[in-house]
Amino acid sequence: MDMELVETVGEQFGDLGIYESNVIDTADMSPAETVSAIKNRMKKKAYFLL
């Protein structure tokens, strides 16, 4: 694993500023729970880029 790349990506996503409220914390979710959370947000038409 390229640790430099992992650290760089971590830094880039460390402070999302105004977009932080759009984050779904999936750390304690199963893959099925993650998919469900995303689908629920999509049904609400949340997080779409125009």
Backbone as CSV, one residue per row, in Angstrom:
resi,resn,N_x,N_y,N_z,CA_x,CA_y,CA_z,C_x,C_y,C_z
1,MET,0.847,-1.169,0.000,0.000,0.000,0.000,0.896,1.237,0.000
2,ASP,0.531,2.194,-0.801,1.281,3.443,-0.908,0.832,4.385,0.214
3,MET,1.567,4.405,1.310,1.180,5.196,2.478,1.187,6.694,2.183
4,GLU,2.071,7.142,1.316,2.094,8.560,0.961,0.780,8.958,0.280
5,LEU,0.298,8.101,-0.593,-0.967,8.355,-1.266,-2.120,8.360,-0.262
6,VAL,-2.121,7.401,0.648,-3.173,7.323,1.668,-3.174,8.582,2.518
7,GLU,-2.010,9.039,2.916,-1.906,10.257,3.726,-2.382,11.482,2.939
8,THR,-2.040,11.551,1.669,-2.456,12.678,0.835,-3.971,12.721,0.700
9,VAL,-4.568,11.577,0.424,-6.023,11.520,0.294,-6.672,11.858,1.636
10,GLY,-6.121,11.353,2.713,-6.642,11.661,4.045,-6.621,13.147,4.333
11,GLU,-5.551,13.808,3.950,-5.442,15.259,4.138,-6.480,16.000,3.294
12,GLN,-6.700,15.532,2.084,-7.646,16.192,1.185,-9.083,16.084,1.693
13,PHE,-9.402,14.987,2.357,-10.753,14.790,2.864,-10.878,15.132,4.339
14,GLY,-9.811,15.566,4.956,-9.809,15.871,6.385,-10.673,17.056,6.762
15,ASP,-10.754,18.049,5.909,-11.543,19.241,6.186,-12.364,19.561,4.948
16,LEU,-13.620,19.178,4.974,-14.480,19.381,3.817,-15.217,20.711,3.856
17,GLY,-15.020,21.449,4.937,-15.625,22.774,5.033,-17.133,22.731,4.927
18,ILE,-17.677,23.515,4.003,-19.129,23.617,3.866,-19.772,22.313,3.392
19,TYR,-18.973,21.384,2.897,-19.509,20.116,2.394,-19.553,19.028,3.464
20,GLU,-19.078,19.326,4.656,-19.022,18.346,5.745,-20.403,17.755,6.051
21,SER,-21.441,18.572,5.942,-22.794,18.085,6.247,-23.285,17.051,5.235
22,ASN,-22.598,16.915,4.116,-22.973,15.938,3.100,-22.341,14.569,3.313
23,VAL,-21.504,14.454,4.317,-20.773,13.216,4.568,-21.674,12.197,5.249
24,ILE,-21.596,10.969,4.803,-22.250,9.853,5.479,-21.142,9.059,6.161
25,ASP,-21.159,9.026,7.477,-20.147,8.291,8.228,-20.496,6.814,8.190
26,THR,-19.741,6.058,7.434,-20.013,4.634,7.251,-19.098,3.747,8.077
27,ALA,-18.352,4.346,8.994,-17.367,3.595,9.775,-17.979,2.403,10.514
28,ASP,-19.183,2.569,11.015,-19.815,1.494,11.778,-20.961,0.841,11.016
29,MET,-21.010,1.047,9.709,-22.080,0.481,8.886,-21.579,-0.720,8.104
30,SER,-22.481,-1.654,7.898,-22.184,-2.771,7.003,-22.323,-2.263,5.566
31,PRO,-21.845,-3.024,4.594,-22.051,-2.607,3.203,-23.534,-2.405,2.875
32,ALA,-24.394,-3.279,3.367,-25.825,-3.149,3.104,-26.392,-1.879,3.734
33,GLU,-25.952,-1.550,4.937,-26.406,-0.327,5.600,-25.922,0.908,4.844
34,THR,-24.709,0.844,4.330,-24.158,1.958,3.554,-24.983,2.188,2.296
35,VAL,-25.286,1.119,1.582,-26.101,1.223,0.369,-27.471,1.799,0.712
36,SER,-28.059,1.331,1.788,-29.367,1.825,2.217,-29.321,3.325,2.528
37,ALA,-28.286,3.759,3.225,-28.141,5.178,3.564,-28.015,6.029,2.302
38,ILE,-27.242,5.550,1.350,-27.063,6.283,0.092,-28.374,6.330,-0.682
39,LYS,-29.067,5.201,-0.759,-30.342,5.166,-1.485,-31.366,6.100,-0.841
40,ASN,-31.391,6.145,0.488,-32.312,7.051,1.177,-32.010,8.502,0.837
41,ARG,-30.737,8.856,0.793,-30.366,10.224,0.429,-30.737,10.523,-1.016
42,MET,-30.580,9.524,-1.880,-30.925,9.722,-3.285,-32.428,9.913,-3.456
43,LYS,-33.235,9.164,-2.695,-34.688,9.317,-2.768,-35.106,10.728,-2.364
44,LYS,-34.363,11.303,-1.443,-34.647,12.675,-0.989,-34.067,13.712,-1.943
45,LYS,-33.399,13.205,-2.989,-32.728,14.049,-3.983,-31.657,14.928,-3.332
46,ALA,-31.006,14.369,-2.347,-29.911,15.052,-1.687,-28.607,14.741,-2.420
47,TYR,-27.686,15.656,-2.383,-26.324,15.435,-2.868,-26.186,15.329,-4.377
48,PHE,-27.098,15.877,-5.125,-26.941,15.860,-6.563,-26.242,17.129,-7.021
49,LEU,-25.303,16.965,-7.925,-24.615,18.106,-8.503,-25.380,18.581,-9.722
50,LEU,-25.508,19.850,-9.836,-26.214,20.403,-10.991,-25.242,21.050,-11.942
